[in-house]
Amino acid sequence: MTTFTDAELKLVRKLATAPPFTVLQIKQTCPTHSVCNPLPLFRIYKIDDESFEAQWNGYHEAGPKQVFRCEDTA
């Protein structure tokens, strides 16, 4: 199971007060290509008040997704 970095955990906590279906993400510019739109490196999607989905991506490839219960990250 993937653990959250401090920056990711900050977004997870912010998501707790957001309405369902909110998406928050951490984006960085691609270090290889000066003009491209890389995937967000970290993305969370609030499913409902009890759970959310987190995804860890590479710059150009989709990474693993996991569903978490909000209470597990409190």
Phi and psi in degrees as a GROMACS rama.xvg file:
@    title "Ramachandran Plot"
@    xaxis  label "Phi"
@    yaxis  label "Psi"
@TYPE xy
-76.2694  139.679  THR-2
-102.455  158.668  THR-3
-90.7047  141.368  PHE-4
-76.4974  171.587  THR-5
-60.1842  -42.17  ASP-6
-65.0686  -39.9657  ALA-7
-68.4138  -41.2166  GLU-8
-63.5464  -32.9387  LEU-9
-61.7566  -42.0847  LYS-10
-68.4089  -38.497  LEU-11
-60.4824  -43.6069  VAL-12
-66.129  -36.3763  ARG-13
-66.9636  -34.5865  LYS-14
-64.9421  -28.3949  LEU-15
-59.1083  -31.769  ALA-16
-96.3421  -0.850878  THR-17
-86.0683  157.689  ALA-18
-71.1325  159.183  PRO-19
-54.5765  152.421  PRO-20
75.42  8.06054  PHE-21
-72.4859  141.112  THR-22
-120.157  127.757  VAL-23
-121.803  148.284  LEU-24
-150.907  156.398  GLN-25
-108.996  120.008  ILE-26
-116.457  146.61  LYS-27
-139.045  149.176  GLN-28
-68.7176  151.268  THR-29
-70.7754  127.033  CYS-30
-75.7599  -14.9399  PRO-31
-94.7664  -40.4818  THR-32
-114.843  124.647  HIS-33
-71.7774  -30.8268  SER-34
-123.613  88.1485  VAL-35
-157.601  165.468  CYS-36
-111.864  91.522  ASN-37
-71.9415  161.587  PRO-38
-66.8669  154.557  LEU-39
-63.6524  136.569  PRO-40
-69.9151  -29.7909  LEU-41
-140.201  133.61  PHE-42
-140.294  134.081  ARG-43
-126.461  143.282  ILE-44
-128.254  121.232  TYR-45
-81.1686  115.569  LYS-46
-78.4405  -50.3635  ILE-47
-158.286  -169.43  ASP-48
-70.2105  -9.98755  ASP-49
-107.791  -18.5475  GLU-50
-148.479  159.218  SER-51
-148.158  160.125  PHE-52
-109.473  133.61  GLU-53
-115.438  144.538  ALA-54
-137.016  133.224  GLN-55
-111.723  118.801  TRP-56
-112.773  161.328  ASN-57
-86.6674  -178.067  GLY-58
-63.8701  -34.794  TYR-59
-129.806  6.46416  HIS-60
-133.559  138.752  GLU-61
-68.8909  139.616  ALA-62
-109.302  -165.218  GLY-63
-69.4002  148.368  PRO-64
-118.958  143.723  LYS-65
-139.212  147.043  GLN-66
-101.526  133.525  VAL-67
-122.608  152.632  PHE-68
-88.5106  138.105  ARG-69
-58.2705  -36.8889  CYS-70
-65.9769  -21.7454  GLU-71
-71.3643  -19.526  ASP-72
-109.081  4.76802  THR-73
